[in-house]
């Protein structure tokens, strides 16, 4: 008697598989293309170059989505219904690296960060207990809040001498985009709610045409079919500070992806062990390598698509593999990337404002699964949020420090992630934490981290497949 396949491993009729695959692409699409749009605008790239970044972004996202869905032997891929795309977590550090060292350093450090991720994927899968909701929730909150300023600068501009700086018309277009996005997401139902941001973006573009904000010159001059050029900005460079920053980004991406994989496991009922976690993290690292080569971006697993799996109850990983194939096709059409690159900055800023704030809300929702009633945990989160937002809310705070150090300290993401990880390690994984809670006397010689080679013990904060799924973003 044949054993029935788990719903995750089952195939759907071609028509349904294609339909659900397209839906996943529509759900993740805006978030995926916003990263190259924001990055290109922030570092002053022309629209033709931004179009190349978008094509590379979609191509790498498609490849990694297929790897995660179908697997790459025993080397990579969680073999779960997962959609991957460019993560906002690396955006701030990439912008600072570009301004300090140039684009060659951005993609060189991303490539090395990906290699570091591949090497550390299996050890990290054994260290998942050190990245509970207390850590991942704090990091996501800092990421979301710190990026809101980037959205604002896209709306009003950065050059105060420019006559269009803070133009009411630009702010008005962004406001319409925000209102439409909120209206669709809150009032619409089904797929219309899920693609509300995409509809708002399209309406914003239409409103921008009579204002002269849409330049279509690069669309007609771009090719219909083409492969993104490897190392488009030249031979990669590897400044040590930039490499460290992108390696930290990869660690944060690992923590986020681990939570997503555990959520998918809970939703689908498909067990996920350390081997599946490790192969999924190798996929994240591979995205850094491919992103560094093809001038794309580090990918993570999209929580909004995790929510779509839960809502539709369509668990087949072949559906998400179909989504990956669609993304690859889109990435091989440069004219499509040029069309997206023509989206005006105020429209991108309006969309980014909603998406970035949503990331912060996902972080707050994740923190609800941490025990913030515990005095020590509350202090850890408060301190990490303060340090993470300090360089965001107080510009030039570290301006007198060496430029190499500023790349690390001026990033709210690295400051927040580093501090919450260190404080959680100190107070929740050593005897100092027990002493701080009045549970025992401290032994200075025993303040050590437990042996990570031993099977992890379940704690209240540790994420497992039984934990609730994160709120869709």
HELIX and SHEET records of a PDB file:
HELIX    1   1 UNK A    7  UNK A    9  5                                   3    
HELIX    2   2 UNK A   14  UNK A   42  1                                  29    
HELIX    3   3 UNK A   47  UNK A   70  1                                  24    
HELIX    4   4 UNK A   88  UNK A   90  5                                   3    
HELIX    5   5 UNK A   91  UNK A  101  1                                  11    
HELIX    6   6 UNK A  103  UNK A  126  1                                  24    
HELIX    7   7 UNK A  128  UNK A  130  5                                   3    
HELIX    8   8 UNK A  133  UNK A  156  1                                  24    
HELIX    9   9 UNK A  168  UNK A  187  1                                  20    
HELIX   10  10 UNK A  191  UNK A  194  1                                   4    
HELIX   11  11 UNK A  196  UNK A  209  1                                  14    
HELIX   12  12 UNK A  217  UNK A  220  1                                   4    
HELIX   13  13 UNK A  240  UNK A  268  1                                  29    
HELIX   14  14 UNK A  274  UNK A  294  1                                  21    
HELIX   15  15 UNK A  303  UNK A  312  1                                  10    
HELIX   16  16 UNK A  317  UNK A  331  1                                  15    
HELIX   17  17 UNK A  334  UNK A  341  1                                   8    
HELIX   18  18 UNK A  345  UNK A  367  1                                  23    
HELIX   19  19 UNK A  375  UNK A  393  1                                  19    
HELIX   20  20 UNK A  403  UNK A  409  1                                   7    
HELIX   21  21 UNK A  412  UNK A  428  1                                  17    
HELIX   22  22 UNK A  431  UNK A  436  1                                   6    
HELIX   23  23 UNK A  444  UNK A  446  5                                   3    
SHEET    1   A 2 UNK A  84  UNK A  86  0                                        
SHEET    2   A 2 UNK A 299  UNK A 301 -1                                        
END                                                                             
